[in-house]
Amino acid sequence: MNRYRWQAIVFVLVAFMLGCNEFIVVGVLSDIAKEYRIPVATVGYLVTIFATVYAVSTPFITILTNRFSRYKTLMVLMGIFLVGNTLSGLAMNYPVLLLSRMMTAMVAGAIISLIMTFASTIAPREKRANLVSWIFAGFSIASVFGVPIGTAISTSYSWHDAFYLISVISAITCVLLGWLLPREVEQVQGSIKNQLVLLKDRRIYVGIALVLFTAATMYAYYTYIRPLLTNALGFSTASLNWLLFLIGIMSIMSNRFSGMLAERNGLRIMPRFYVADMVLLFILPWALHLKWAGLAVLLIMSLIVTLLNSPIQIHFLNIAEEEYPQSAVLASSLNSIFFNFGISLGSATASGMLGTVGLNHISWGAAAYAAISLVLALILNRVIRDHRRQAQAK
């Protein structure tokens, strides 16, 4: 196996590690609430706070560290992540757990941004979309294997042990990164102002809005996927692991399809998938009355709700490479930054809907976000066409 393949594998492992850390709370909400004797809805805000800190801190870290060695910056951030995740495992009360989650959230976005930047530097251009889709698949693999395993550990032993396992994976990942990553890579440095000029490009800020509302669409129902499966659909707790496994498999397939779309200018056909999302989310409350129909709807949504990932990531990277090389790391971080803003918005919406219309109808908030995403996808495609016409006219 050549060095590039080993590098690709460790990049996916980083995404898997980050995904396990970020998503594990969704699988152990009830266990944390039971130990700390607080409402599940309160524990659900760990998802919102994590996503908010992630989204707010990532641009600051990526911009301020741009003048330092990317290799050294990544290794320092990995060390901070390892400490923060271990602290989550040691947390004996809610405030300490909240603090540790904020600590890992502060560096997680910058870590994946740097990984994306290394990937775009190392991968041949014709393989870039495929590698990016596999990195995103790492997060889905975390939901397939990491989160169910963490949930099983939590139910059989303790949710603390699930975090300890992630710390072991993190330590192994640090060693592999130290072995495989190039110490020096070509990077264009720029002032804060020069890096931020990227955000003035209409193709960028419309894409950012699309990422945000796509994530909100997903997490406006996925935040409470465990109660949806057990309380609403009536599946037993014992069957929860294989149900999450099925949903994760659909997510992995989604990321592979996403990579195929990215190789074929997939942004053009994204509006069709948002229409499908709207329909599925609107009918979900009725589908929940039929166990297998409700599960089928959730599985189909898991297949299509994240198809945007690779096309929009390649969209951001290509624009930066061609017109804003000083903003390469910032461009690589935009998807993760605003996806997490969307997670924050979506999970907060889910918690609010849970308290007003009840668990069975929380998908209506997600349907509204899918409608907004549809409009933004149409606008982004028009903006891209207009830019190409203007470029050709010159």
Residue, then its C-alpha position, 0 to 999 in steps of 0.5 A: m500500500n502506497r503512502y497516499r493510501w495510508q494518508a487517506i485512511v488516517f484522514v478518514l480515521v480523524a473524521f471517525m474520531l471526531g464523529c464519535n466524539e460529536f455524535i456520541v451524546v445523541g446515543v446516550l442522552s437518556d443515560i446521562a440524564k438518568e445519572y445526573r437526574i436532569p431532563v433529557a431535553t436539558v441534556g439535548y442542549l449539549v448538542t446545541i452548545f457543542a455545535t455553537v462553540y464549534a461553529v464560532s471558534t473554528p473560523f477564529i482558530t483557522i484564521l489566527t493559525n494560518r501563519f503557523s506550520r499546518y503540521k504543528t498546528l494540527m498536532v497541538l489541536m489534536g492534543i487539546f482534543l484528547v485532553g478534552n475528550t478524556l475530561s468528558g469521560l471523567a465528568m461526574n456532573y453536568p457542568v464539568l461535562l458541558l465544559s469538556r464538550m466545549m473544549t473539544a468543540m473549540v478545536a474539532g472544527a479546526i482539526i477537520s479543516l486542516i485535514m481537508t486542506f492536507a487532503s486537497t494538497i496531497a490528493p491528485r485533482e482527479k481523486r480530490a472529490n473521492l477523498v473528500s467524500w471518504i472523509f465525510a464518510g468517516f463521520s457516517i462510519a462513526s454513526v454506524f459503528g462508533v455511536p452504536i458501540g458507544t451506546a452498547i457500552s453505555t447501556s452495558y457499563s457506563w457512558h463514561d467508558a464510551f468516551y474513554l474508548i474515543s480517547v484511545i482512538s484519538a491517541i492512536t490517531c495522533v501517532l499515525l498523523g505524526w508518522l504520515l503527514p508531511r512536515e512542510v506543505e506549500q501554503v499562501q499566508g495572508s492577513i486576516k482581512n485578506q483571508l476574509v475577502l473570500l466571504k464577499d464572493r456571492r458563490i461562497y455566502v449563498g453556499i454557506a447559507l445552504v449548508l446551514f439550513t441543510a444541517a438544520t433540516m437534519y438535526a431538527y429531527y435527528t437530535y431525538i432519533r433515539p426517542l423517535l425510534t423507541n417512543a414514537l415507533g415502539f422499537s425496543t431498547a434492545s433493538l436500538n443498536w441495529l436500528l442506528f446501524l441501519i441509519g448509519i449504513m444509509s449515511i455511508m451510502s449517502n456520502r459515497f453518492s455525494g462523492m459521485l455527485a461532486e465529480r459530476n457537478g452535483l449542485r445542479i440536481m440538489p434541488r430535487f433532493y430538497v423537494a424529496d426531503m420536504v415531502l418525507l418530513f411532512i408525512l413523517p408524523w403519519a408514518l410514525h403510526l406505522k412502525w415499518a413505514g416510519l422506519a422506512v421514511l427515516l432511512i430514506m431521509s438518512l440517504i438523501v439529507t447529506l448529499l450536499n456535503s461533497p459537492i459544496q466542499i469541492h465548490f468551496l475548495n475550487i473557488a479558493e484555489e482559483e481565486y483566493p489561495q490565501s483563504a484555503v484553510l478558511a474555505s476548507s472550514l466553511n462547510s463544517i463551521f456552518f453545518n454546525f451552526g445548522i446543527s445548533l439551529g436544528s437541535a434547538t428547534a427540535s427541543g422547542m418543537l418537542g415542548t410545544v407540538g410533541l415528539n411525533h410532530i418535530s419533523w415539521g420544523a425540519a420541513a420548513y428548513a428543507a423548503i428554505s434549503l430548496v430556495l437557496a439551492l436554486i439561487l446558488n445554481r443561478v449565481i454560479r451560472d451568472h459568474r460563468r457567463q461573466a467570466q466568459a464575457k471577459 
